[in-house]
Amino acid sequence: MARPKNIGAIVPSSRALARAIGRELDPSRPGAVLELGPGTGVITEALLERGVAAERLTLVEFDGDMAANLTRRFPGVTVIQGDAFDLGHTLGARTEQNFSAIVSGLPLLNFPAPRRHSFMDGVCRRLAPGAPFVQFSYGVNAPVNAPSGFNVRRTAMVWANLPPARVWVYRKI
C-alpha cells in the first residue's frame, strides 16, 4: 500500500495465475527467459516448476528488498535489481540478447500509455523470432496495443486470483 506504483495489487499473484502464465512457455525451447517485475516470486516458482532451468532465468526487479529476497529464494537464477522500463541500461552486457520468452508481472495499467508503448518497444526488440511476451493484467483489454508486426490475444481468464486477471500473449506475426 505504501508503493502503489511499484506493487500492482493488494495481494501477491495467485498460484493459479502463475501456472496460467507458465503454460504459455515451452520449456524445451532453447534460450534464456526474462521475467520482469517478479515481486514475491510466485511466477518465478511456476516457471521453474514448468521446467525452465534456473540458469536460463533472469529476473529484473526494481525493489531492492524484493530483489534480495528473490536471490535468496531462487539459487541459480540471475536476479538484477533495475528498471524494466529501461532494459538497455538494466540488462547491461545482455542488452543485445534475444530471449526465448519474456514474462511480465509489471502493473502496466499504473503507467501512462506512452510509457507502456515505450516499454513494449524495448521488450519486442529483445524477443527471439516466434518467442512470446506474456503479460497479465486486471483490465478488460490488453494493457498495451500490439505494436506493428505483432498480435496479441487473451489466453486465460483467471478467476482464482484477487482481483481476477487476464493473461495476454504477444507474438511477432
Secondary structure, DSSP 4 states (H G I P E B T S, - for coil): ---TTT--SSSPPPHHHHHHHHTTS-TTS-S-EEEE--TTSHHHHHHHHHT--GGGEEEEES-HHHHHHHHHHSTTSEEEES-GGGHHHHSGGGGGPPBSEEEE---GGGS-HHHHHHHHHHHHHTBPTT--EEEEESSSS-SSPPPTTEEEEEEEEESSSSS-EEEEEEEE-
